[in-house]
Amino acid sequence: MSTQDRQRLLDPGFELTLRPMRYPQFYEMYRNAIRNTWTVEEVDFSLDTNDLRTKFGPAERHLIERLIAFFATGDSIVSNNLVLNLYQHINAPEARMYLSRQLYEEALHVQFYLTLLDTYLPDPNERARAFAATENIPSIRRKAEFCFKWIDSVQDLGRIETRGQRRRFLLNLVCFAGCIEGLFFFGAFAYVYYLRSRGLLHGLASGTNWVFRDESCHMAFAFEVIRTAREEEPDLVDDDFKAQVVEMMIEAVECEVAFAEDTLSGGVAGLSIRDMREYLEYCADQRMAQLGMPKYFNTRNPFPFMELQDVQELANFFERRVSAYQVGVQGEVGFDHAF
């Protein structure tokens, strides 16, 4: 088959042929995700409950309540977009293998946060309020509305057939990978790792380490899909597309700053809204750099405790064992074999 006739990653259809493998990088991402297998049962929350009872004042408790209220529904929103909008349009079976694995990981995160809520909020009424956060907490509702706007932007795409439709699809992918997983969740991780730096909530931090790695890999996959689509169709990403990405990132930062203003409204020593804004702008710049775009905010990372947690640390993640636990993946697959 000639290069001109070869099916592209975002062409409509449902390709089933794994060999010869068109995109081996996605298969390797799938294998790497398997190596990062973990379970919620490995996370020990036994010390966290004592921390919450004896070491937290009203401001810190409010922070945690807002944080877990966001966690209660955040990954479910990502899962819905994955099933409704991503799986049907990324047309390579090896890429869909990774998406299947990602869906499992999103379910695992939901289980982790469910366990977290049950542990931190033993009162059923408090748990019910947390699960209804997108309806009754304005700062979380604002983030949810941002997510739903971009879900709705491609909801009517039964098939991606035109350049404009592919651009809409890529913008959805940028939103969920760059803004939601790469900004909303990274902002949440900063609160967790700040508390860890004070010797608090080690169970939450331990589980967050695994979630952090998963989310970083989800971003890497999405950005590779975007890079591949641009390589196959260079005019997909033009100045207008880049301007839309910048506008999207600015809106996402403002959503997350509003959440910070709510979360830190009681005054948490060592955390300021200004520092959170700088960190969020720094994260947004990192995402734009990953997309091959110039940085917009040019802001430094104000949190030394996040330096080792930055997504760039994941570059050599799979070259070593982590948390003394990694599942082995046996066997080799030839990418260019015929049936």
N, C-alpha and C positions, 0 to 999 in steps of 0.2 A: 504494500500500500504506500503511495507517495505521501510526502509530507503535507501536500496540499489537501489530500483526501482523508488524512488521518483525523479521527474524531478528537475534538478538543475537550478539555476538562469540564467546561460549562455548556457544551452542546446538549440539546434535549435528547432524551432517551434513557435507557437503563442498561448500560453495558454490563455484561455478565462474565466476560472472558478475563481470567487472571493471567493467562500466559498467551503470548508474551506480555510481560507486565510493563505497562506504560509509565507508571509512576512509582518506582521502587522506594522512593523516599517516604511515601505514605505508609508502605508496608513496614519499613524500618521504624517509623514512629509508632505503629501498632505494637511491634515487638518490644520497643522500649517501654511503652505503657504497661505491658504485661509484667515487665521486670519491676515496675513500681507498685505491684499489688500490695495492698494493705487491707486491714479490716478494722472496723470500729471497736471490736473487742480488744484490740491491742492498746487502746487509749485508756489510761488510768486517771479517772476524775476524783479519786479518793481524797486527795489533798485540796482540791479546788473548793469543795464545800466548806472546809474550815476557813480557807482564805476569805470566802464570801461572808461568812458569819462573823469573823473576828478582825479582819484587816481592812474591810471596805467601809468607807463612809458613804453618805447619801450621794455625793457626786460620782464616785466610782461605781456605785450600784446602778445609778441612772445610765452611765456609760454602758455597762454590761447589758442592761435591759434593752437599750436601743440596739446594741450590736447584735444580740441574739434574735431580736425581732426582725432585723434585716436578714440574718442568716435563715430564718424560718421559711422564707419564700424565695430568696434570691436564686438558688440553684434550680428550683422548680421552674422558674421563668426561663432560665437558660435551657433546660431540658425541653420545654415546650417549643422553643425556637428551633432547637436542633432537629426535633422530629418533624415539625410542621414545615420548616423552610430550608433546612440545610441538606438533609439526607436525600431528598428527592431530586436535588438539582446538581450535586457534585457527582459527576458521572464517571466514576472509576471504581470498580469493586474493591480495590485495595484501599482507596480513600474511605469507602463506606465501611470497611472493616474497622478503620480507626474511629469513625463516628459511632459505630456500635459499641466500641470500647469506651468512648467518651460518655455515651449515654449511661453505661454501667457506672462509671465514676461519678456522674452527676447524682445517680440514685444513691451511691455510697455517701456522698456529701450530705444528701438529704437525711439519710439515716444518722450520720454523725451529728448533724444539727438537731435532729429530733431527740437523740440521746442527751445532747447538751441541754436542750430545753427541759427535758424531764428531770435532769440532775439539778440544774440551777433554779428552776421555777417549779417547785413541788406543788404549788397551789394551782388547781385546774383552771380557775378563772384567769389567773395571770398568764397561763399558757395559751388560753383561748384568745386573750388580747394580743399576745405576741403573734399568733398565726393570722390575726386580722389586721396586722400592721399596715398593709397596703390600703386599707380602708380608713383607719382611725388615727394614724400617725402621719401628719402632713409631710414631714421630711422624707419618710419612706414612700409615701404615696407618690411624691414628686419623682423619685427614682423609678418607681414602677411605671408611671405614665411615660417616662422617657423610653423605657424598654418596650412598652406596648406600642408606642408610636412607630418604632422601627420594625417590630413584628408585623404590624399592620401594613407597612410600606411595601411588603412583598407577598402579603397574604393571598392576593389574587393571581399570583403567577403560577398558573398550572404548568406552563412550559417556559423556559428561557430561550427565546428565539431571536431577539434583537439586541443590538449593542446597548440600547437604553435599559433593557430588562437586565442584562448582565451587570451593568453599572449599579442598578438598584440592588441586585443581589449582593454585590461586593460591598456596598455601603452597609447593608445589614450585617455582613460578616465582620466588617470593621467595627461596627457598633458593639456587637456581642463579644468579640475577642478583645478589642482595644479599650472600649469604654466600660463594659460591665465586668468581664473577667479581669481585665488589665488595669482598671481604675477603681470601680466601686469595691471590688473584692480586695484589691491591694490597699485601698484606704482602710478597710476593715482589718486587714492583716496588721497594719501599722499599730492600731490600738492594741491588738493581742500581743505583739512583740514588745510594745512599750511596757505593758503590764509584766511580761516575762522579765524584762530588764530590771524590774523592781522586785523580782523574785516571787511573782504572783501568778496563779492559775497555770501551773505547769502542764496540767492535763490538756487544757484548751490549746496551749502553745504546741504541745506534742502532736495533737491531731491536726492543728493548722499547718504544721510542717508538711504533712502528707498532702493536704488540700492545696497548699502553695505549689508543690511540685506538679500536681495534676493540672492546676489552672495555668501554670507556666507552659506546660506541654500543650494544652488546648490552644493557647495563644500561638505557639510555634506552628501548630498544624494550620490554623486559620491563616496566618501570615504566609505560609508556604502555598496554600491554595491561591491566595491573592497574587503572590509572586509568579506562580505557574500560569495563572490566567493572563497576567500582564505579558509574560514571555510569549504566550501563544497569540495574544491579540494586543500589541503594544499601545494602541490608541484608546484602550479602555480607561486608562488613568491619565487624564489631562489636567490642565490648570483648574477647570471648573470642578472636577472630582476632588482634587486636593483641597480646594477652598471649602467644599462641603465637609470634608474630613475635619478640617480645622474648626469649622463652625460646630460640628458635632462634638469635638473634644472640648471646646469652650463651654458648651451647654452641659456636658457631663461633669466637668470640673465644678461648675456652679451648683449642680444638683448635689454633688458630694460635699461641697463647702456648706450648703444649707444643712445637710445631715450632720456635719461637724459642729455647726452652731447649736444644733439641738443636743447632740451627744455630749458636748462639753459645756452645756449651759450651766451646770452646777459649779464649774471651775475645778478642773483636775490638775493638780500640781505637776508641772513638767510637760504639759501638753497645752499648746495654744492654737487658736483658730488660724492665726497667721502661719504658724509652722505647718499645720495641716494643709493649708492652701498651697504653700510652697512645695510640700511633698506631692500633692496631687498634680500640680503643674509639672513637676519633675517627672512623674509617671507618665503624664500625657506626652511629654517630649520624648520619653523612651519609646512609647508606642509609635509615634510618628517617625522616629528614626528607624524602627523595625520595618515600617512601611516604605522606607527609602525616601522619606520626606524630610525637609529641614525642620529643626526644632522651632517651635513657636514661642514658648515662654522663656526659654533659656534660664531656667531656675535650678538652683542647686538642691541636693537632697539634704534637708535640715536634720535628719534623724540618723545619728551614728549607729543606732541599734538596728537600722534597716540595711546598712551597707552590705552585710554578708547575705541578706535575704533578697537582694535585687535579682531580677530575672536573669541578668547576665551570668550569675553564679551557676545557672543551670547548664551552661555551655558544656561543662565536663562532668555533669551529674552522673551520667550513665557509665563513666569510666571508672567509677569506684563503687563500693558497697555503701549504702546509706542506712543509718539507724540500725546497723548490724543486721539488716534484713533485706534480701532481694531475691525474688523468685527467679529461678533459672529458666531460660528458654532454650530448648535443645533443637538441634537440626538446622540445616541450611536450606535455603530456597534459591533456585536459579531463576533470575528475573527474565531471561530471554529464551527460556525453553518453549518449544512448541508442545502441543498436547501429545 
